[in-house]
Amino acid sequence: MNRIAVDDNGPGVAGEKLAALQGRLAVPMDEHTGTGLWNIHQRLIYMYGGRSGLTFAKSPLGGFRAELVWEEKEGSA
């Protein structure tokens, strides 16, 4: 599993807002969904499988974390 995490040490985002943001990536895009974030998430899933994608969490630094996660494709080195 590969991952790139970007953290900040700002005020962060409340847990329910993080869950709502993450949930919007899993459903078809609508007028309340950010196009860029949704596209990145969907492309990672399409290219690398269902355990891949974009996730959001509280940062260990106290702020916000955005993380790209993708699996190695079979046969790639």
PyMOL Python script that loads the backbone (N, CA, C, O; Angstrom):
from pymol import cmd

cmd.read_pdbstr("""\
ATOM      1  N   MET A   1       0.844  -1.165   0.000  1.00  0.00           N
ATOM      2  CA  MET A   1       0.000   0.000   0.000  1.00  0.00           C
ATOM      3  C   MET A   1       0.894   1.232   0.000  1.00  0.00           C
ATOM      4  O   MET A   1       1.841   1.315   0.781  1.00  0.00           O
ATOM      5  N   ASN A   2       0.602   2.169  -0.854  1.00  0.00           N
ATOM      6  CA  ASN A   2       1.341   3.426  -0.934  1.00  0.00           C
ATOM      7  C   ASN A   2       0.472   4.548  -0.389  1.00  0.00           C
ATOM      8  O   ASN A   2      -0.753   4.508  -0.507  1.00  0.00           O
ATOM      9  N   ARG A   3       1.105   5.541   0.204  1.00  0.00           N
ATOM     10  CA  ARG A   3       0.334   6.677   0.712  1.00  0.00           C
ATOM     11  C   ARG A   3       1.178   7.943   0.712  1.00  0.00           C
ATOM     12  O   ARG A   3       2.389   7.919   0.934  1.00  0.00           O
ATOM     13  N   ILE A   4       0.495   9.034   0.457  1.00  0.00           N
ATOM     14  CA  ILE A   4       1.070  10.370   0.595  1.00  0.00           C
ATOM     15  C   ILE A   4       0.134  11.124   1.525  1.00  0.00           C
ATOM     16  O   ILE A   4      -1.053  11.267   1.232  1.00  0.00           O
ATOM     17  N   ALA A   5       0.661  11.606   2.642  1.00  0.00           N
ATOM     18  CA  ALA A   5      -0.142  12.352   3.610  1.00  0.00           C
ATOM     19  C   ALA A   5       0.344  13.789   3.660  1.00  0.00           C
ATOM     20  O   ALA A   5       1.546  14.054   3.666  1.00  0.00           O
ATOM     21  N   VAL A   6      -0.607  14.711   3.695  1.00  0.00           N
ATOM     22  CA  VAL A   6      -0.309  16.130   3.846  1.00  0.00           C
ATOM     23  C   VAL A   6      -1.026  16.597   5.108  1.00  0.00           C
ATOM     24  O   VAL A   6      -2.251  16.516   5.203  1.00  0.00           O
ATOM     25  N   ASP A   7      -0.249  17.091   6.082  1.00  0.00           N
ATOM     26  CA  ASP A   7      -0.784  17.534   7.362  1.00  0.00           C
ATOM     27  C   ASP A   7      -0.587  19.027   7.532  1.00  0.00           C
ATOM     28  O   ASP A   7       0.347  19.615   6.986  1.00  0.00           O
ATOM     29  N   ASP A   8      -1.483  19.629   8.300  1.00  0.00           N
ATOM     30  CA  ASP A   8      -1.241  20.990   8.762  1.00  0.00           C
ATOM     31  C   ASP A   8      -1.472  21.040  10.260  1.00  0.00           C
ATOM     32  O   ASP A   8      -2.039  20.114  10.841  1.00  0.00           O
ATOM     33  N   ASN A   9      -1.034  22.117  10.881  1.00  0.00           N
ATOM     34  CA  ASN A   9      -1.176  22.253  12.327  1.00  0.00           C
ATOM     35  C   ASN A   9      -2.176  23.346  12.684  1.00  0.00           C
ATOM     36  O   ASN A   9      -2.099  23.939  13.760  1.00  0.00           O
ATOM     37  N   GLY A  10      -3.108  23.608  11.782  1.00  0.00           N
ATOM     38  CA  GLY A  10      -4.126  24.629  12.001  1.00  0.00           C
ATOM     39  C   GLY A  10      -5.197  24.175  12.972  1.00  0.00           C
ATOM     40  O   GLY A  10      -4.997  23.219  13.721  1.00  0.00           O
ATOM     41  N   PRO A  11      -6.338  24.858  12.962  1.00  0.00           N
ATOM     42  CA  PRO A  11      -7.403  24.553  13.927  1.00  0.00           C
ATOM     43  C   PRO A  11      -8.112  23.227  13.671  1.00  0.00           C
ATOM     44  O   PRO A  11      -8.829  22.740  14.545  1.00  0.00           O
ATOM     45  N   GLY A  12      -7.931  22.637  12.502  1.00  0.00           N
ATOM     46  CA  GLY A  12      -8.551  21.355  12.210  1.00  0.00           C
ATOM     47  C   GLY A  12     -10.014  21.488  11.814  1.00  0.00           C
ATOM     48  O   GLY A  12     -10.531  22.591  11.642  1.00  0.00           O
ATOM     49  N   VAL A  13     -10.669  20.339  11.673  1.00  0.00           N
ATOM     50  CA  VAL A  13     -12.063  20.261  11.266  1.00  0.00           C
ATOM     51  C   VAL A  13     -12.769  19.314  12.231  1.00  0.00           C
ATOM     52  O   VAL A  13     -12.221  18.277  12.604  1.00  0.00           O
ATOM     53  N   ALA A  14     -13.983  19.675  12.632  1.00  0.00           N
ATOM     54  CA  ALA A  14     -14.752  18.836  13.553  1.00  0.00           C
ATOM     55  C   ALA A  14     -14.997  17.449  12.952  1.00  0.00           C
ATOM     56  O   ALA A  14     -15.092  17.304  11.734  1.00  0.00           O
ATOM     57  N   GLY A  15     -15.098  16.443  13.804  1.00  0.00           N
ATOM     58  CA  GLY A  15     -15.269  15.059  13.371  1.00  0.00           C
ATOM     59  C   GLY A  15     -16.453  14.843  12.452  1.00  0.00           C
ATOM     60  O   GLY A  15     -16.346  14.101  11.476  1.00  0.00           O
ATOM     61  N   GLU A  16     -17.592  15.482  12.746  1.00  0.00           N
ATOM     62  CA  GLU A  16     -18.762  15.290  11.886  1.00  0.00           C
ATOM     63  C   GLU A  16     -18.567  15.928  10.511  1.00  0.00           C
ATOM     64  O   GLU A  16     -19.096  15.426   9.519  1.00  0.00           O
ATOM     65  N   LYS A  17     -17.817  17.025  10.438  1.00  0.00           N
ATOM     66  CA  LYS A  17     -17.537  17.647   9.138  1.00  0.00           C
ATOM     67  C   LYS A  17     -16.570  16.793   8.331  1.00  0.00           C
ATOM     68  O   LYS A  17     -16.702  16.685   7.112  1.00  0.00           O
ATOM     69  N   LEU A  18     -15.588  16.178   9.013  1.00  0.00           N
ATOM     70  CA  LEU A  18     -14.674  15.256   8.328  1.00  0.00           C
ATOM     71  C   LEU A  18     -15.444  14.078   7.739  1.00  0.00           C
ATOM     72  O   LEU A  18     -15.220  13.691   6.592  1.00  0.00           O
ATOM     73  N   ALA A  19     -16.346  13.515   8.525  1.00  0.00           N
ATOM     74  CA  ALA A  19     -17.143  12.378   8.060  1.00  0.00           C
ATOM     75  C   ALA A  19     -18.025  12.779   6.883  1.00  0.00           C
ATOM     76  O   ALA A  19     -18.175  12.009   5.934  1.00  0.00           O
ATOM     77  N   ALA A  20     -18.607  13.965   6.933  1.00  0.00           N
ATOM     78  CA  ALA A  20     -19.451  14.434   5.827  1.00  0.00           C
ATOM     79  C   ALA A  20     -18.631  14.636   4.564  1.00  0.00           C
ATOM     80  O   ALA A  20     -19.067  14.264   3.474  1.00  0.00           O
ATOM     81  N   LEU A  21     -17.442  15.226   4.702  1.00  0.00           N
ATOM     82  CA  LEU A  21     -16.565  15.433   3.550  1.00  0.00           C
ATOM     83  C   LEU A  21     -16.161  14.096   2.936  1.00  0.00           C
ATOM     84  O   LEU A  21     -16.192  13.941   1.715  1.00  0.00           O
ATOM     85  N   GLN A  22     -15.784  13.134   3.770  1.00  0.00           N
ATOM     86  CA  GLN A  22     -15.402  11.808   3.278  1.00  0.00           C
ATOM     87  C   GLN A  22     -16.581  11.127   2.605  1.00  0.00           C
ATOM     88  O   GLN A  22     -16.415  10.482   1.569  1.00  0.00           O
ATOM     89  N   GLY A  23     -17.765  11.261   3.177  1.00  0.00           N
ATOM     90  CA  GLY A  23     -18.958  10.637   2.616  1.00  0.00           C
ATOM     91  C   GLY A  23     -19.321  11.171   1.243  1.00  0.00           C
ATOM     92  O   GLY A  23     -19.827  10.426   0.404  1.00  0.00           O
ATOM     93  N   ARG A  24     -19.070  12.454   1.000  1.00  0.00           N
ATOM     94  CA  ARG A  24     -19.394  13.044  -0.310  1.00  0.00           C
ATOM     95  C   ARG A  24     -18.532  12.476  -1.428  1.00  0.00           C
ATOM     96  O   ARG A  24     -18.924  12.522  -2.594  1.00  0.00           O
ATOM     97  N   LEU A  25     -17.361  11.942  -1.088  1.00  0.00           N
ATOM     98  CA  LEU A  25     -16.499  11.353  -2.121  1.00  0.00           C
ATOM     99  C   LEU A  25     -17.021   9.997  -2.586  1.00  0.00           C
ATOM    100  O   LEU A  25     -16.687   9.548  -3.683  1.00  0.00           O
ATOM    101  N   ALA A  26     -17.834   9.348  -1.766  1.00  0.00           N
ATOM    102  CA  ALA A  26     -18.290   7.988  -2.052  1.00  0.00           C
ATOM    103  C   ALA A  26     -19.586   7.935  -2.847  1.00  0.00           C
ATOM    104  O   ALA A  26     -19.995   6.858  -3.282  1.00  0.00           O
ATOM    105  N   VAL A  27     -20.236   9.065  -3.045  1.00  0.00           N
ATOM    106  CA  VAL A  27     -21.510   9.093  -3.768  1.00  0.00           C
ATOM    107  C   VAL A  27     -21.334   9.867  -5.064  1.00  0.00           C
ATOM    108  O   VAL A  27     -20.367  10.615  -5.209  1.00  0.00           O
ATOM    109  N   PRO A  28     -22.258   9.698  -6.011  1.00  0.00           N
ATOM    110  CA  PRO A  28     -22.134  10.450  -7.266  1.00  0.00           C
ATOM    111  C   PRO A  28     -22.058  11.953  -7.008  1.00  0.00           C
ATOM    112  O   PRO A  28     -22.682  12.477  -6.085  1.00  0.00           O
ATOM    113  N   MET A  29     -21.286  12.624  -7.837  1.00  0.00           N
ATOM    114  CA  MET A  29     -21.058  14.047  -7.688  1.00  0.00           C
ATOM    115  C   MET A  29     -22.352  14.833  -7.864  1.00  0.00           C
ATOM    116  O   MET A  29     -23.168  14.512  -8.728  1.00  0.00           O
ATOM    117  N   ASP A  30     -22.538  15.877  -7.032  1.00  0.00           N
ATOM    118  CA  ASP A  30     -23.670  16.780  -7.173  1.00  0.00           C
ATOM    119  C   ASP A  30     -23.175  18.210  -6.973  1.00  0.00           C
ATOM    120  O   ASP A  30     -21.967  18.447  -6.944  1.00  0.00           O
ATOM    121  N   GLU A  31     -24.094  19.163  -6.834  1.00  0.00           N
ATOM    122  CA  GLU A  31     -23.704  20.564  -6.723  1.00  0.00           C
ATOM    123  C   GLU A  31     -22.988  20.898  -5.414  1.00  0.00           C
ATOM    124  O   GLU A  31     -22.428  21.988  -5.294  1.00  0.00           O
ATOM    125  N   HIS A  32     -22.990  19.994  -4.430  1.00  0.00           N
ATOM    126  CA  HIS A  32     -22.337  20.238  -3.146  1.00  0.00           C
ATOM    127  C   HIS A  32     -20.975  19.558  -3.045  1.00  0.00           C
ATOM    128  O   HIS A  32     -20.314  19.655  -2.011  1.00  0.00           O
ATOM    129  N   THR A  33     -20.550  18.877  -4.093  1.00  0.00           N
ATOM    130  CA  THR A  33     -19.303  18.116  -4.074  1.00  0.00           C
ATOM    131  C   THR A  33     -18.228  18.873  -4.838  1.00  0.00           C
ATOM    132  O   THR A  33     -18.478  19.373  -5.934  1.00  0.00           O
ATOM    133  N   GLY A  34     -17.038  18.959  -4.267  1.00  0.00           N
ATOM    134  CA  GLY A  34     -15.916  19.562  -4.968  1.00  0.00           C
ATOM    135  C   GLY A  34     -15.474  18.665  -6.114  1.00  0.00           C
ATOM    136  O   GLY A  34     -15.142  17.499  -5.901  1.00  0.00           O
ATOM    137  N   THR A  35     -15.470  19.194  -7.306  1.00  0.00           N
ATOM    138  CA  THR A  35     -15.137  18.411  -8.503  1.00  0.00           C
ATOM    139  C   THR A  35     -13.732  17.827  -8.432  1.00  0.00           C
ATOM    140  O   THR A  35     -13.541  16.649  -8.733  1.00  0.00           O
ATOM    141  N   GLY A  36     -12.753  18.625  -8.042  1.00  0.00           N
ATOM    142  CA  GLY A  36     -11.368  18.160  -8.016  1.00  0.00           C
ATOM    143  C   GLY A  36     -11.156  17.019  -7.042  1.00  0.00           C
ATOM    144  O   GLY A  36     -10.555  16.005  -7.398  1.00  0.00           O
ATOM    145  N   LEU A  37     -11.642  17.169  -5.815  1.00  0.00           N
ATOM    146  CA  LEU A  37     -11.475  16.119  -4.812  1.00  0.00           C
ATOM    147  C   LEU A  37     -12.187  14.835  -5.232  1.00  0.00           C
ATOM    148  O   LEU A  37     -11.639  13.742  -5.096  1.00  0.00           O
ATOM    149  N   TRP A  38     -13.407  14.974  -5.740  1.00  0.00           N
ATOM    150  CA  TRP A  38     -14.176  13.810  -6.171  1.00  0.00           C
ATOM    151  C   TRP A  38     -13.460  13.090  -7.312  1.00  0.00           C
ATOM    152  O   TRP A  38     -13.372  11.862  -7.309  1.00  0.00           O
ATOM    153  N   ASN A  39     -12.946  13.847  -8.291  1.00  0.00           N
ATOM    154  CA  ASN A  39     -12.236  13.242  -9.422  1.00  0.00           C
ATOM    155  C   ASN A  39     -10.982  12.502  -8.977  1.00  0.00           C
ATOM    156  O   ASN A  39     -10.724  11.392  -9.442  1.00  0.00           O
ATOM    157  N   ILE A  40     -10.201  13.096  -8.088  1.00  0.00           N
ATOM    158  CA  ILE A  40      -8.994  12.428  -7.590  1.00  0.00           C
ATOM    159  C   ILE A  40      -9.357  11.115  -6.912  1.00  0.00           C
ATOM    160  O   ILE A  40      -8.734  10.086  -7.174  1.00  0.00           O
ATOM    161  N   HIS A  41     -10.352  11.143  -6.050  1.00  0.00           N
ATOM    162  CA  HIS A  41     -10.780   9.936  -5.342  1.00  0.00           C
ATOM    163  C   HIS A  41     -11.231   8.849  -6.324  1.00  0.00           C
ATOM    164  O   HIS A  41     -10.797   7.701  -6.225  1.00  0.00           O
ATOM    165  N   GLN A  42     -12.087   9.208  -7.257  1.00  0.00           N
ATOM    166  CA  GLN A  42     -12.604   8.233  -8.219  1.00  0.00           C
ATOM    167  C   GLN A  42     -11.520   7.685  -9.133  1.00  0.00           C
ATOM    168  O   GLN A  42     -11.536   6.497  -9.455  1.00  0.00           O
ATOM    169  N   ARG A  43     -10.586   8.514  -9.555  1.00  0.00           N
ATOM    170  CA  ARG A  43      -9.496   8.033 -10.427  1.00  0.00           C
ATOM    171  C   ARG A  43      -8.584   7.058  -9.702  1.00  0.00           C
ATOM    172  O   ARG A  43      -8.145   6.071 -10.292  1.00  0.00           O
ATOM    173  N   LEU A  44      -8.293   7.315  -8.431  1.00  0.00           N
ATOM    174  CA  LEU A  44      -7.472   6.376  -7.665  1.00  0.00           C
ATOM    175  C   LEU A  44      -8.171   5.027  -7.547  1.00  0.00           C
ATOM    176  O   LEU A  44      -7.532   3.985  -7.692  1.00  0.00           O
ATOM    177  N   ILE A  45      -9.465   5.036  -7.287  1.00  0.00           N
ATOM    178  CA  ILE A  45     -10.220   3.783  -7.204  1.00  0.00           C
ATOM    179  C   ILE A  45     -10.206   3.074  -8.557  1.00  0.00           C
ATOM    180  O   ILE A  45      -9.957   1.871  -8.624  1.00  0.00           O
ATOM    181  N   TYR A  46     -10.468   3.805  -9.620  1.00  0.00           N
ATOM    182  CA  TYR A  46     -10.520   3.222 -10.959  1.00  0.00           C
ATOM    183  C   TYR A  46      -9.170   2.617 -11.364  1.00  0.00           C
ATOM    184  O   TYR A  46      -9.114   1.522 -11.924  1.00  0.00           O
ATOM    185  N   MET A  47      -8.089   3.340 -11.075  1.00  0.00           N
ATOM    186  CA  MET A  47      -6.765   2.891 -11.516  1.00  0.00           C
ATOM    187  C   MET A  47      -6.155   1.811 -10.622  1.00  0.00           C
ATOM    188  O   MET A  47      -5.440   0.936 -11.110  1.00  0.00           O
ATOM    189  N   TYR A  48      -6.438   1.869  -9.301  1.00  0.00           N
ATOM    190  CA  TYR A  48      -5.715   0.997  -8.377  1.00  0.00           C
ATOM    191  C   TYR A  48      -6.596   0.092  -7.522  1.00  0.00           C
ATOM    192  O   TYR A  48      -6.072  -0.703  -6.741  1.00  0.00           O
ATOM    193  N   GLY A  49      -7.899   0.187  -7.644  1.00  0.00           N
ATOM    194  CA  GLY A  49      -8.769  -0.719  -6.905  1.00  0.00           C
ATOM    195  C   GLY A  49      -9.490  -0.052  -5.748  1.00  0.00           C
ATOM    196  O   GLY A  49      -9.207   1.087  -5.377  1.00  0.00           O
ATOM    197  N   GLY A  50     -10.437  -0.806  -5.189  1.00  0.00           N
ATOM    198  CA  GLY A  50     -11.369  -0.293  -4.203  1.00  0.00           C
ATOM    199  C   GLY A  50     -10.791   0.146  -2.872  1.00  0.00           C
ATOM    200  O   GLY A  50     -11.433   0.925  -2.167  1.00  0.00           O
ATOM    201  N   ARG A  51      -9.614  -0.317  -2.496  1.00  0.00           N
ATOM    202  CA  ARG A  51      -9.018   0.121  -1.232  1.00  0.00           C
ATOM    203  C   ARG A  51      -8.211   1.397  -1.393  1.00  0.00           C
ATOM    204  O   ARG A  51      -7.641   1.897  -0.423  1.00  0.00           O
ATOM    205  N   SER A  52      -8.155   1.928  -2.602  1.00  0.00           N
ATOM    206  CA  SER A  52      -7.419   3.144  -2.895  1.00  0.00           C
ATOM    207  C   SER A  52      -8.359   4.340  -2.826  1.00  0.00           C
ATOM    208  O   SER A  52      -9.579   4.179  -2.867  1.00  0.00           O
ATOM    209  N   GLY A  53      -7.790   5.544  -2.720  1.00  0.00           N
ATOM    210  CA  GLY A  53      -8.618   6.738  -2.740  1.00  0.00           C
ATOM    211  C   GLY A  53      -8.026   7.881  -1.943  1.00  0.00           C
ATOM    212  O   GLY A  53      -6.863   7.854  -1.541  1.00  0.00           O
ATOM    213  N   LEU A  54      -8.853   8.879  -1.729  1.00  0.00           N
ATOM    214  CA  LEU A  54      -8.502  10.082  -0.982  1.00  0.00           C
ATOM    215  C   LEU A  54      -9.231  10.018   0.354  1.00  0.00           C
ATOM    216  O   LEU A  54     -10.437   9.771   0.393  1.00  0.00           O
ATOM    217  N   THR A  55      -8.513  10.239   1.443  1.00  0.00           N
ATOM    218  CA  THR A  55      -9.144  10.221   2.761  1.00  0.00           C
ATOM    219  C   THR A  55      -8.784  11.492   3.519  1.00  0.00           C
ATOM    220  O   THR A  55      -7.783  12.149   3.237  1.00  0.00           O
ATOM    221  N   PHE A  56      -9.629  11.814   4.486  1.00  0.00           N
ATOM    222  CA  PHE A  56      -9.426  12.981   5.338  1.00  0.00           C
ATOM    223  C   PHE A  56      -9.478  12.537   6.784  1.00  0.00           C
ATOM    224  O   PHE A  56     -10.243  11.641   7.140  1.00  0.00           O
ATOM    225  N   ALA A  57      -8.659  13.168   7.622  1.00  0.00           N
ATOM    226  CA  ALA A  57      -8.614  12.807   9.040  1.00  0.00           C
ATOM    227  C   ALA A  57      -8.043  13.973   9.835  1.00  0.00           C
ATOM    228  O   ALA A  57      -7.595  14.975   9.278  1.00  0.00           O
ATOM    229  N   LYS A  58      -8.075  13.812  11.147  1.00  0.00           N
ATOM    230  CA  LYS A  58      -7.401  14.764  12.010  1.00  0.00           C
ATOM    231  C   LYS A  58      -5.906  14.481  11.946  1.00  0.00           C
ATOM    232  O   LYS A  58      -5.490  13.324  12.011  1.00  0.00           O
ATOM    233  N   SER A  59      -5.111  15.511  11.821  1.00  0.00           N
ATOM    234  CA  SER A  59      -3.661  15.370  11.748  1.00  0.00           C
ATOM    235  C   SER A  59      -3.068  15.128  13.128  1.00  0.00           C
ATOM    236  O   SER A  59      -3.589  15.645  14.116  1.00  0.00           O
ATOM    237  N   PRO A  60      -1.992  14.354  13.219  1.00  0.00           N
ATOM    238  CA  PRO A  60      -1.291  14.223  14.493  1.00  0.00           C
ATOM    239  C   PRO A  60      -0.730  15.568  14.975  1.00  0.00           C
ATOM    240  O   PRO A  60      -0.404  15.722  16.152  1.00  0.00           O
ATOM    241  N   LEU A  61      -0.619  16.528  14.067  1.00  0.00           N
ATOM    242  CA  LEU A  61      -0.142  17.869  14.420  1.00  0.00           C
ATOM    243  C   LEU A  61      -1.258  18.731  15.002  1.00  0.00           C
ATOM    244  O   LEU A  61      -1.014  19.853  15.445  1.00  0.00           O
ATOM    245  N   GLY A  62      -2.492  18.202  15.001  1.00  0.00           N
ATOM    246  CA  GLY A  62      -3.619  18.917  15.563  1.00  0.00           C
ATOM    247  C   GLY A  62      -4.560  19.510  14.537  1.00  0.00           C
ATOM    248  O   GLY A  62      -5.675  19.897  14.885  1.00  0.00           O
ATOM    249  N   GLY A  63      -4.150  19.594  13.292  1.00  0.00           N
ATOM    250  CA  GLY A  63      -4.972  20.192  12.250  1.00  0.00           C
ATOM    251  C   GLY A  63      -5.674  19.168  11.389  1.00  0.00           C
ATOM    252  O   GLY A  63      -6.343  18.266  11.894  1.00  0.00           O
ATOM    253  N   PHE A  64      -5.518  19.312  10.088  1.00  0.00           N
ATOM    254  CA  PHE A  64      -6.221  18.534   9.069  1.00  0.00           C
ATOM    255  C   PHE A  64      -5.224  17.674   8.309  1.00  0.00           C
ATOM    256  O   PHE A  64      -4.090  18.092   8.077  1.00  0.00           O
ATOM    257  N   ARG A  65      -5.644  16.469   7.920  1.00  0.00           N
ATOM    258  CA  ARG A  65      -4.809  15.588   7.102  1.00  0.00           C
ATOM    259  C   ARG A  65      -5.598  15.166   5.871  1.00  0.00           C
ATOM    260  O   ARG A  65      -6.746  14.733   5.973  1.00  0.00           O
ATOM    261  N   ALA A  66      -4.965  15.297   4.701  1.00  0.00           N
ATOM    262  CA  ALA A  66      -5.480  14.728   3.455  1.00  0.00           C
ATOM    263  C   ALA A  66      -4.482  13.655   3.036  1.00  0.00           C
ATOM    264  O   ALA A  66      -3.271  13.877   3.056  1.00  0.00           O
ATOM    265  N   GLU A  67      -4.999  12.492   2.658  1.00  0.00           N
ATOM    266  CA  GLU A  67      -4.115  11.368   2.352  1.00  0.00           C
ATOM    267  C   GLU A  67      -4.561  10.678   1.065  1.00  0.00           C
ATOM    268  O   GLU A  67      -5.731  10.332   0.896  1.00  0.00           O
ATOM    269  N   LEU A  68      -3.597  10.487   0.162  1.00  0.00           N
ATOM    270  CA  LEU A  68      -3.807   9.695  -1.048  1.00  0.00           C
ATOM    271  C   LEU A  68      -3.297   8.297  -0.761  1.00  0.00           C
ATOM    272  O   LEU A  68      -2.176   8.128  -0.280  1.00  0.00           O
ATOM    273  N   VAL A  69      -4.118   7.284  -1.055  1.00  0.00           N
ATOM    274  CA  VAL A  69      -3.746   5.894  -0.786  1.00  0.00           C
ATOM    275  C   VAL A  69      -4.003   5.094  -2.050  1.00  0.00           C
ATOM    276  O   VAL A  69      -5.062   5.226  -2.665  1.00  0.00           O
ATOM    277  N   TRP A  70      -3.030   4.254  -2.449  1.00  0.00           N
ATOM    278  CA  TRP A  70      -3.232   3.384  -3.596  1.00  0.00           C
ATOM    279  C   TRP A  70      -2.436   2.109  -3.438  1.00  0.00           C
ATOM    280  O   TRP A  70      -1.378   2.080  -2.809  1.00  0.00           O
ATOM    281  N   GLU A  71      -2.971   1.060  -4.023  1.00  0.00           N
ATOM    282  CA  GLU A  71      -2.343  -0.249  -3.969  1.00  0.00           C
ATOM    283  C   GLU A  71      -1.436  -0.432  -5.178  1.00  0.00           C
ATOM    284  O   GLU A  71      -1.677   0.143  -6.240  1.00  0.00           O
ATOM    285  N   GLU A  72      -0.395  -1.234  -5.009  1.00  0.00           N
ATOM    286  CA  GLU A  72       0.456  -1.602  -6.139  1.00  0.00           C
ATOM    287  C   GLU A  72      -0.363  -2.456  -7.102  1.00  0.00           C
ATOM    288  O   GLU A  72      -1.094  -3.351  -6.678  1.00  0.00           O
ATOM    289  N   LYS A  73      -0.242  -2.185  -8.363  1.00  0.00           N
ATOM    290  CA  LYS A  73      -0.898  -3.039  -9.363  1.00  0.00           C
ATOM    291  C   LYS A  73      -0.035  -4.278  -9.553  1.00  0.00           C
ATOM    292  O   LYS A  73       1.193  -4.214  -9.496  1.00  0.00           O
ATOM    293  N   GLU A  74      -0.701  -5.410  -9.781  1.00  0.00           N
ATOM    294  CA  GLU A  74       0.051  -6.650 -10.019  1.00  0.00           C
ATOM    295  C   GLU A  74       0.926  -6.492 -11.238  1.00  0.00           C
ATOM    296  O   GLU A  74       0.509  -5.938 -12.255  1.00  0.00           O
ATOM    297  N   GLY A  75       2.157  -6.990 -11.126  1.00  0.00           N
ATOM    298  CA  GLY A  75       3.083  -6.953 -12.251  1.00  0.00           C
ATOM    299  C   GLY A  75       3.857  -5.659 -12.357  1.00  0.00           C
ATOM    300  O   GLY A  75       4.727  -5.552 -13.222  1.00  0.00           O
ATOM    301  N   SER A  76       3.585  -4.660 -11.515  1.00  0.00           N
ATOM    302  CA  SER A  76       4.363  -3.417 -11.584  1.00  0.00           C
ATOM    303  C   SER A  76       5.545  -3.533 -10.642  1.00  0.00           C
ATOM    304  O   SER A  76       5.462  -4.182  -9.599  1.00  0.00           O
ATOM    305  N   ALA A  77       6.633  -2.906 -11.014  1.00  0.00           N
ATOM    306  CA  ALA A  77       7.830  -2.969 -10.174  1.00  0.00           C
ATOM    307  C   ALA A  77       8.336  -1.600  -9.870  1.00  0.00           C
ATOM    308  O   ALA A  77       9.340  -1.453  -9.173  1.00  0.00           O
TER     309      ALA A  77
END
""", "prot")
cmd.dss("prot")
cmd.show_as("cartoon", "prot")
cmd.util.cbc("prot")
cmd.orient("prot")
